[in-house]
Amino acid sequence: MTDIYKYHLFFCTHQRDGELVSCQQTGDAQSLRDYAKQRVKELKLKKIRVNNAGCLNRCTLGPILVIYPEGTWYHYETEADIDEIIDSHLVNDMIVERLKR
């Protein structure tokens, strides 16, 4: 059986009791997740899914996402970081070492 998705991105957007947990306090995880989803759509990238995730238990690393199937973890802070992850990892299959966690 063939996998449906080449890449599956999970952005931690977890909130506890309506409060932002520490992983989101240094950035706007939800809006950057939404930005990533829109960019993937604009670029017409196929077989890529962008999702919210509950707690990924890496709050001390700041805003975090993980890409499967490899299990590559990234820290990000800006739309430029998201663009670099999309261009390098999703389009060119190259890990962005400076953002890797």
C-alpha positions in Angstrom: 0.0 0.0 0.0 1.3 3.5 -0.9 1.4 6.3 1.7 -1.2 9.0 1.1 1.2 11.8 2.1 4.8 12.4 1.4 5.1 14.7 4.3 2.9 15.3 7.3 3.6 18.5 9.4 2.4 18.8 13.0 2.5 22.2 14.6 2.2 22.3 18.4 -0.7 24.7 19.0 -1.6 23.3 22.4 -3.4 25.5 24.9 -3.9 24.7 28.6 -7.0 26.1 30.2 -7.2 28.9 27.6 -3.7 30.0 28.4 -0.8 29.7 26.0 1.8 27.2 27.1 5.4 28.1 27.0 6.0 26.8 23.5 3.7 29.4 22.1 4.6 32.3 24.3 7.6 33.2 22.1 5.6 33.2 18.9 2.2 32.9 17.3 2.1 29.2 16.5 -1.4 29.1 15.2 -1.0 31.9 12.7 2.3 30.5 11.5 0.7 27.1 11.1 -2.1 28.7 9.1 0.6 30.5 7.0 2.4 27.2 6.3 -0.9 25.6 5.2 -1.7 28.5 2.9 1.9 28.5 1.4 1.7 24.7 0.7 -1.7 25.3 -1.0 -0.4 28.4 -3.0 2.6 26.4 -4.2 0.3 23.5 -5.2 2.5 21.0 -3.3 0.9 17.6 -3.4 0.9 14.9 -0.8 1.7 17.3 2.0 -0.6 17.7 5.0 -0.3 20.6 7.6 -2.0 20.0 10.9 -2.4 21.3 14.4 -1.1 19.0 17.2 -1.7 18.9 20.9 1.2 19.1 23.2 4.4 17.6 21.7 6.2 17.8 25.0 9.0 20.1 23.8 7.8 23.4 25.2 11.2 24.6 26.2 12.2 24.7 22.6 9.7 27.5 21.7 7.4 27.2 18.7 7.9 23.7 17.4 6.8 21.5 14.5 7.7 17.9 13.5 7.7 16.5 10.0 6.9 12.9 9.4 7.7 10.3 8.2 11.3 11.2 9.1 10.5 12.7 12.5 12.4 15.9 11.8 11.8 18.5 14.5 12.0 22.3 13.7 11.9 25.5 15.8 10.5 28.5 13.9 9.7 32.1 14.7 8.9 33.9 11.5 7.2 33.4 8.1 10.7 33.4 6.6 11.5 30.4 8.8 8.4 28.6 7.5 9.3 29.5 3.9 12.8 28.1 4.3 11.3 24.8 5.8 8.9 24.6 2.9 11.4 25.4 0.2 14.3 23.3 1.6 12.6 20.3 3.3 9.3 19.9 1.4 10.3 21.0 -2.1 14.0 20.0 -2.2 14.1 17.2 0.4 16.9 19.0 2.3 16.8 19.4 6.1 17.2 23.0 7.4 20.0 22.5 9.9 19.8 25.9 11.5 16.2 25.4 12.5 16.5 21.7 13.4 15.9 20.7 17.0 
